[in-house]
């Protein structure tokens, strides 16, 4: 795999966004979001997705120069119209607003409509974490997931992230799709020409399949089937719980914001792509309004220690805490560079040529 230094990848990605007229600050936010995913070992949401944004801007379904607007506001809450802009810019604006409200009123809740794909959910919960607050970030997405007992894509992978500070330990950072896998993982397996494990996806007949290319083709052409909810097929391993979590996200991101939800997100009308109308939800919680922050972080250390020091299963030598692997990847890749799949690396070269940006990686 090609190894790329973080600053080179960040600089290249920023310049690609600038080639569409974004100012340096806005382009950096978009680039930082994508590179952060790769840096944290989440290549499904990293620069492999850059083509998606380039195509969306060119197709006129992502409007890079619009600004999110406040539709309704109270001291603790706001509803935002993303104006079909870049999801990273909408997410950044909305998260900063939630933080500002939490500093004044203990809690800040912002729900968003009419946005686009915003990258990894953890990017925003960790923005809140940097303010020594507890942060929550969610987003709905294009319908890629089949509800329990269905064979039709109706709901999104709808990720949830929660970040909480600790004292001497690394923070707790949950960042997960409510499906068994995100779409990006299908793309990773397809690029590597690998079969998937059974239980990740179903075909157009609702039958389990291990062929990522078949599923991706079905997703693109809306032929049926799709990704399974967290828990997998049917009720045996509680797939209905992942299905319920996905609907929870749609309620907070889509219904509460007055925006799109389920298969109303990322529609094609009369064969033509239209703005995706993705919805987001952000919550910033001022810990000091509930408990002494030092007491909270000490208790977080104790909680995580109790979990990690519990008896390990036979042949296992480590119990991971959410976010731990990602922080390890960050430390390693900051020093050694970020590995990119060969196909992703070549695609970046193509994007550089298309956007007239020097490819120096």
N, C-alpha and C positions, 0 to 999 in steps of 0.2 A: 504493500500500500504506500502511495506517496505520503510523505510527512511534510506538513506545512506549518511554519511558525505562526503563532497566534496573531502577531501584529501585522504580518503580511496578509493573512486571510481577512483580517478585520479591515485593513486599508483597501484591499481589492473590493470587498463587498460594499463598503461605504461608497467607493467611487462609482460602482454600478448604480446604486440608488441616486447618487448625484447626477449621473448621466440623464436621469429623467427629470432634472430640475429641482430636486430636493436640496435644501440648504445643508451645510455640513453637519449641523447639530441633529437635524431630523434623520439624515442619512446614517449618522453614527448610531442612533437609537435602533434603527432597523437592522443594521449590520451587527451591532453588539448582541442583539437578541438571538440572531441566527448562530453566530459564532459561539455564544455562550452554551447553546445546546450541544454543539460538537465538543466544546471544551469539557462539558460535564458528562461526556460519553453517551449522548442521545443523538446519534447521527440521523435518525429518522426525522428530526425537526431542525436540523442544522442547515448548512449551506446547500445541501441536496435539495432544499425547498426553494432556493433562489429563483429557479426557472419559473416556479409557480407565480411569484410576484412580478417578474418581468412580463410574463404572458398576460397576467391580470391587468397590469397597467396598459399594455399595448392593446388589449381587447376592450378597454374602457369600462371594465367592471370593478377595477380598483382605481380610485381617484386620488392620486398622490398629493394634490395641493389643497384639498379641502381640509377644514378644521373641525374637530368635534365641537358640538354646541350643547349647552345645558338646556334641557327641555323643562325640567322641573327641579326645584331645589328646596331643601330644608337645612337647618343647622347640622343634621346628622346624615343626610342622604341627598342623592342626586340621580336624575335620569339623564343619560347622555345619548344624543344622536351622533353616531360616528360619521355620518355624511359619506358613507361608502369609501372612507379613506383607508390608508394602510393600518392594519390591525395593531401593529406595534406602536404606532403613534397614538392611536385611540387608547390603547391599553395603558401606555405611559402617562398620558394626560389624566385618565380616569383614576389611576392608582395614586398619582400625586394629589388629586382632589380628595380621595378617601383618606389619605394620610393627614392632609391639612385639617379635615373635619375631625378626625380622631384626636388631634392635638388640642382642639378647642372643646370637644364635646364627648370625649372618651371613646366614641365609635364613629367610623365613617363608612357608609355603605353606598356604593355606586353601581347601578345597573345600566347596561349599554345596549342599544339597538343599532341596526344598520351599520355594522362594522365588517371587517374581514378577518381572515385567519391571523391570529396574534402571536404565533410561535409557541414556545413552551409556557405552560401555566405557571411554572415555578419562577419564571423571570420576575413576575409581578409580586408574588407572595414574598420573594426575597428582597424586592425593593422596600416592602413594608418592614421586613425583618431588619434591614439596615437602620431603621429608625427605632430599634429596640421595641417594636410592637409585634403583635401576633397578626399574621397576614393570611388572607384567603383569596384565592383567585380561581375562577371557573370560566369556561366558555362552552357554548354549544357549537355544533359543526355540521357539515354536510351529512345527509343521511347515509351512513355506511354500515350500520349495525341492525341486525334483525332482532326484534323483540322475541322473548321466549315463546316458542311454538309457531313463530312466523317464518316465512321464507322471503320476506320483502324488506328491503332497507327502508326504515322509517325514522330511526333516531341516529344521532351522531355518536362519535367516540367520547364526546363530552367530558373532558378531563377536569379533575379537581386537584388543587394544590393548597396545602396548609404549611406555613413555616412558623416555627416557634423558637425563640432563643434559649440557650442554655448558658451555664456559668463557665465551666471549665471544659466542657465537651463541645463538639461541633453542634450547630443547630439541628433541630429536627425539621427535615424538609420532605414532606410527602408531595409527590408530583406524579399523578397516575391517570390513565384513561379509565373510563368506566366500562370499557370493553376489554376483552382478553388481550388484545394488542391494538396499537394505533395503526392507521393506514400506512404510515411511513415504514413500519416493520415489514409489511407485505412487500413494499417497494424494495427494501433492503434484500429480502430473500429472493425476489424476482431478479434483481441485478446480479446476485451471486448464483443464480440458477439452482437454487436449493429448494427441496421440498420442505413444507412447513410441518410441524408436529400436528397430529390429529387433535381436533378440539378447538382450533383457533377460528375456523371459518366454515361456512356451508356454501354449497353451490346453488344454482338457480332452482333446484328442486327441494332445497332445505336439507340436503344430505351433506355430511361432513366431507370436506375435500382437503388435500394437502398441496394442491397446485396453486401457487400464488399468482401465476399469469392468468389463469382462468378466472380467479376471483377478481383481480384487477380489471380484466376486460368486462366482467359483469358489472363492476362498480361504475366504470366509465360509461357504459352503454345502458345502465339501469335495466339489466336483464333479470335481476333477481338474485337472491342469496346475499351473502355479505359476511361481515365480521360478527362473531358471537359476543354477547354481553359477558362481563366479568363473571366467572363461574362456569361458563361454557354452555353446552347444549342442554336443553330441558331443565328438569328440576333436581336431578340427582346431586349435582354439585352447586346448587343454589344459583343458577344463572339468572333467575328472576330478581336476585338482589342487585346484580350489576345493572340489569334492565331498569330497576327502580331508581338506582342512583343516577342513571342517564336521564330519566324523566325529571328527577329532582333538579338537575342542572338546567334542563330546558325550562322548567318553571321559573327559576331565578334569573336566568339569562334572557329568555325569550318572552315568556308570558308576562312576568313582572315589569319588564322594560317596555311592553307594548310592541315588541318586535316579532321576529320570525322564530319558529320552533319546528322540531321534527322535520318532515319532508318539505316544509316551506323554506328551509335554509338552502342556499346555493342551488336555486332552481334554474332550469332551462325552459324558456317560454317560446313556443313555436319554433323550436330548434335553435334558439339564440340564447347565449349566456346573458344573464342579467346580474346586477350587483348581488352579492351573496347574502346580505342582511344577517350576518352572524351577530349573536348577542354575547355579552360578557357580564361577569359579576365580580365585584371586588369588595372586600371587607378589611378594614384596618381597625385593630382593637388596641387601645391604650392600656397596657398591662397595669400601670400604676393606678388606674381608676378602680381596679379590682383587688389587687394584692401588691405588696411591696415588691418591686422588680427583682431585688436581690433574693427574696424568698422564692419568687417564681422560678428564677433560673437555677437556684439551688435544688428546688424540688424537681425541675426538669432533669438535672444531672442524676438525681436519685432514681427517678423513674426510668431513665434510659439505662442506667447502670444495673438496675434490678432486672430489666429485660435482657440485657446483653450478658449478664453474669449467670443467667439461669442455666440449668442443666442442658447440655447439648445432646442432640440425637447421636446415636452410634455412627461413627465414621465422619462426623462433622466437627469442625474445630473453631467455627466462628458464627455468631448470630449477628446479622447486620441490622443496623438502624437506618430508617429511611433517610436518604441523602448521603449516607456514609460513602457508598461506592462512588457517587458523583463527585464528592469532595476529593476523593483519592484520584479520580481521573483528572480533575482540575489541577491538582498539584503536579501530577506526572506530565500532563500535556503542556502546562505552562513552561516547564523546563525543556521537554524533549520535542515539542511540536505536536500537532494534531494529525492523526492518521485519517486519510480520506480514501474512500473506495475509488478504484481506478476510473470507473464510469462517471462518478461525481466529479473527479478531477478534470476529466476530459470535457464534461459538460460546462464546467466553469471556464475552461479555455474558449469554448464556443460562445458563451455569454459575453466574455471579454471582447471577442471579435465583433459580436453583434452590437455591443454598446460602446465600442471604440475605447475600451479601458485596457491599459497595459496589463498583461497577465504575468506578474512577477511573484511567483509563489515557490 
